[in-house]
Amino acid sequence: MEKINRLDSICDFASQHNNPCLHPLVNVIDLSLADKQCYQRNLYGFYTIYLKDIKCGDLRYGCNYYDYEAGTLVFIAPGQIMGLEANGDTYQPSGHALVFHPDLIRGTPLEKHIANYNFFSYDAREALHLSEDERQVILGCFENIRKELKQTIDKHSKTLIASNIELFLNYCHRFYDRQFITREHVNKGILERFDDLLSGYFASEKPVDLGLPSVSWCAEMLNLSTNYFGDLIKREAGISAQELIQKRIIEVAKSRIFDSDKTIAEIAYELGFKYPQHFTRAFKQQVGRSPLAYRSSLN
């Protein structure tokens, strides 16, 4: 059975990379100071953001493998497992890592909306690819955090450090928005595949067997993480993936209501609703009238 290395202490993590322990709950690590490392997978007990300067092998996240290219930011939340597949080889780390423990942000504004930074649950293949200018901004954020860590700890330290981390994360939000724009042709391809996926789903017997399609199921079928898929759809379509699925369900329902040989209940079950009343409620919310009233208006 593969051994998973636990990373719980930020000071131990710093020591493993030959960096000083600037703070027990937060640090900016210069990875180039580390000795050669063995490939291994780690279970992280703290937030970790890697900025890699070199290609160092195939990164394994979950059951999948990805090329980990230079100039990318990868985000890891506490409880996630990520690393390089153990094969007996070693590599020389390069780049930087920002690490901070959840306890650091307790009681700060950042704690209230850390969950809004969806990229902590993106897959590694959905890493943030930086331009050189963006990379310099990120390095500047890291340097500001490092400078604050070198100051004498006082009552303002926690607030200032957390604020600098939040500033860094907000820049990452901006850069991800840019990445969605610059990869617009890729995104449109995903939207087309999403549309084809839903068309195929409702043309099959799957709704009867599996029920209504969920956002997570659609993301899995498109080989995307749920949050990345949701953010991409929101960016491209202006509405959430769930809302887009609901709109497609009602579009299919409208066409089937033409068939007066079928009852509304039969149509509801064909679409994947467990209960006809749930279908009626969803239809009325979207169309403004019940399925029966809509059918009557067609005659």
C-alpha positions in Angstrom: 0.0 0.0 0.0 1.3 3.4 -0.9 2.6 5.5 2.0 1.2 9.0 2.3 3.4 11.5 4.1 1.5 13.7 6.6 2.3 17.4 6.7 0.8 18.9 9.8 3.5 21.3 11.1 4.5 24.4 9.1 7.8 24.7 11.0 8.6 21.1 10.2 7.7 21.8 6.5 10.1 24.8 6.6 12.8 22.8 8.2 12.4 20.0 5.5 13.2 22.7 2.9 16.1 24.3 4.8 14.1 27.4 5.5 13.8 29.2 8.9 10.6 28.9 10.9 9.4 32.5 10.7 6.0 31.8 12.3 4.4 28.5 13.5 1.2 29.2 11.5 2.4 30.8 8.3 5.6 30.9 6.2 6.9 31.7 2.7 9.2 28.9 1.6 12.0 29.3 -0.8 12.0 25.8 -2.4 15.4 26.2 -4.0 17.1 26.1 -0.6 15.9 22.5 -0.1 18.1 19.4 -0.7 17.0 17.0 -3.3 13.6 15.5 -2.5 12.2 12.0 -3.0 9.0 11.8 -5.0 6.1 11.2 -2.6 2.5 12.1 -2.0 1.5 14.3 0.9 -1.6 14.8 3.1 -1.7 18.5 3.8 -2.9 19.8 7.2 -2.7 23.5 6.1 -3.3 25.7 3.1 -0.5 25.5 0.5 0.1 27.4 -2.7 3.0 26.3 -4.8 4.6 28.6 -7.4 6.9 26.3 -9.4 9.7 27.6 -11.5 10.6 24.4 -13.2 8.9 21.3 -14.7 9.5 18.6 -12.1 7.5 15.6 -13.2 4.0 14.2 -13.2 1.8 15.5 -10.4 -0.7 13.1 -9.0 -3.9 14.5 -7.7 -6.5 12.0 -6.6 -6.3 9.2 -9.2 -5.1 11.4 -12.1 -1.7 12.5 -13.3 -0.8 15.9 -14.8 2.3 17.5 -16.2 3.3 20.1 -13.7 4.8 22.9 -15.9 6.9 25.9 -14.9 5.1 29.2 -14.1 2.0 27.8 -12.5 0.2 28.2 -9.2 -1.4 25.2 -7.6 -3.7 25.5 -4.6 -4.1 22.9 -1.9 -6.5 23.0 1.0 -6.2 21.2 4.3 -7.1 17.6 4.0 -6.1 17.2 0.4 -3.6 14.7 -0.9 -1.2 15.8 -3.6 2.3 15.1 -4.7 4.7 13.4 -7.1 4.3 9.7 -7.6 7.0 7.8 -5.6 9.3 6.0 -8.0 12.7 6.0 -6.1 14.0 9.0 -8.0 14.8 12.4 -6.6 14.4 16.0 -7.9 15.6 19.4 -6.9 12.7 21.7 -5.8 12.6 25.2 -7.2 10.2 28.1 -6.8 8.2 29.2 -3.7 5.4 28.1 -1.5 3.0 30.1 0.7 1.7 28.0 3.6 -0.7 29.0 6.3 -2.7 27.1 8.9 -6.4 27.5 9.3 -5.8 28.7 12.9 -3.9 31.7 11.5 -7.1 33.2 10.1 -9.5 32.4 12.9 -11.4 35.6 13.8 -10.2 37.5 10.7 -12.3 38.7 7.8 -10.5 36.1 5.6 -11.9 33.2 7.7 -15.5 34.3 6.8 -15.0 34.0 3.0 -12.0 31.6 2.5 -14.5 29.2 1.1 -15.3 31.7 -1.7 -11.8 31.0 -3.2 -13.0 28.0 -5.2 -9.6 27.4 -6.7 -8.5 25.6 -3.6 -10.7 22.7 -4.8 -9.7 22.9 -8.5 -7.9 19.9 -9.9 -4.2 20.2 -10.6 -4.9 20.3 -14.4 -6.8 23.5 -13.7 -3.8 25.3 -12.2 -3.3 29.0 -12.7 -0.9 29.7 -15.5 0.8 33.0 -15.0 2.2 35.6 -17.4 5.6 37.0 -16.4 4.0 40.2 -15.2 1.5 38.2 -13.1 4.3 36.1 -11.7 6.1 39.3 -10.5 2.9 40.5 -8.8 2.7 37.1 -7.0 6.4 37.3 -6.0 5.7 40.8 -4.7 2.9 39.5 -2.5 5.1 36.7 -1.2 7.8 39.2 -0.3 5.4 41.5 1.5 4.2 38.5 3.6 7.8 37.5 4.3 8.7 41.0 5.4 5.8 41.1 7.8 6.9 37.8 9.2 10.3 39.1 9.9 8.9 42.0 12.0 8.6 41.7 15.7 5.3 40.0 16.5 2.8 42.4 18.0 -1.0 42.8 18.3 -1.2 43.9 14.6 0.8 41.0 13.1 -2.1 38.6 12.7 -4.4 41.1 11.0 -1.7 42.4 8.7 -0.5 38.9 7.7 -4.0 37.7 7.0 -4.7 40.9 5.0 -1.7 40.3 2.8 -2.7 36.7 2.2 -6.2 37.9 1.3 -4.7 40.5 -1.1 -2.7 37.7 -2.7 -5.8 35.5 -3.1 -7.7 38.4 -4.6 -5.0 38.8 -7.2 -5.4 35.1 -7.9 -9.1 35.6 -8.5 -8.2 38.3 -11.0 -5.7 36.2 -12.8 -8.1 33.2 -13.0 -10.7 35.6 -14.6 -8.0 36.5 -17.1 -7.3 32.8 -17.8 -10.9 32.1 -18.4 -10.9 35.0 -21.0 -7.7 34.0 -22.7 -8.8 30.4 -23.0 -12.2 31.4 -24.4 -11.9 29.0 -27.3 -11.3 26.1 -24.9 -14.2 27.3 -22.7 -16.6 27.4 -25.7 -15.6 23.9 -26.5 -16.5 22.9 -23.0 -19.9 24.7 -23.3 -20.6 22.8 -26.5 -19.7 19.5 -24.9 -21.9 20.4 -21.9 -24.8 21.1 -24.3 -24.2 17.8 -26.1 -23.9 16.0 -22.8 -27.4 17.2 -21.6 -28.9 16.5 -25.0 -27.6 13.0 -25.0 -28.7 12.5 -21.3 -32.3 13.5 -22.0 -32.5 11.5 -25.2 -31.6 8.4 -23.3 -33.1 6.3 -20.5 -30.7 7.8 -17.9 -33.1 10.3 -16.4 -35.5 7.4 -15.4 -32.6 5.3 -14.0 -30.4 8.1 -12.5 -32.7 11.0 -12.0 -31.9 14.6 -12.8 -28.3 15.4 -13.8 -26.3 17.1 -11.1 -23.6 19.8 -11.6 -21.0 17.4 -10.1 -22.0 14.6 -12.5 -21.7 16.9 -15.5 -18.3 18.2 -14.3 -17.1 14.6 -13.9 -18.3 13.7 -17.4 -16.4 16.7 -18.8 -13.2 15.8 -16.7 -13.4 19.0 -14.7 -13.6 19.7 -11.0 -17.1 20.8 -9.8 -16.0 24.2 -8.7 -13.9 25.0 -11.8 -16.8 23.8 -14.0 -19.2 26.0 -12.0 -17.0 29.0 -12.2 -16.4 28.6 -16.0 -20.1 28.3 -16.7 -20.9 31.3 -14.6 -18.2 33.3 -16.4 -19.3 32.2 -19.9 -23.1 31.9 -19.6 -23.7 34.5 -16.9 -25.8 32.0 -14.8 -24.8 29.1 -12.7 -24.4 25.6 -14.0 -27.4 24.5 -11.9 -29.5 27.2 -13.5 -28.4 26.2 -16.9 -29.3 22.6 -16.3 -32.7 23.7 -15.0 -33.3 25.8 -18.2 -32.4 22.8 -20.3 -34.8 20.6 -18.4 -37.6 23.0 -18.9 -36.8 23.3 -22.6 -37.1 19.5 -23.0 -40.2 19.5 -20.9 -41.9 22.1 -23.2 -41.3 20.0 -26.2 -42.7 16.9 -24.5 -45.8 18.6 -23.2 -46.9 18.8 -26.9 -47.5 15.0 -26.6 -51.0 15.1 -25.2 -51.0 11.2 -25.0 -48.7 11.5 -22.0 -49.7 12.7 -18.6 -47.8 15.4 -16.8 -46.7 12.8 -14.2 -45.3 10.6 -17.0 -43.3 13.5 -18.4 -42.0 14.3 -15.0 -40.7 10.7 -14.4 -39.2 10.6 -17.9 -37.2 13.8 -17.1 -35.9 12.3 -13.8 -38.1 13.9 -11.2 -39.0 11.7 -8.3 -42.2 13.4 -7.7 -44.5 15.1 -10.3 -45.2 18.0 -7.9 -41.5 18.9 -7.9 -41.6 19.1 -11.7 -44.7 21.2 -11.6 -43.1 23.6 -9.2 -39.9 23.9 -11.2 -41.8 24.4 -14.4 -44.0 27.1 -13.0 -41.0 28.9 -11.6 -39.3 29.0 -15.0 -42.3 29.5 -17.3 -44.8 31.3 -15.0 -47.6 28.8 -15.4 -48.1 25.2 -14.6 -47.4 22.4 -17.2 -51.2 21.8 -17.6 -51.8 25.5 -18.2 -48.9 25.6 -20.6 -50.4 22.6 -22.5 -53.8 24.2 -22.6 -52.3 27.4 -24.1 -50.9 25.4 -27.0 -54.3 24.2 -28.1 
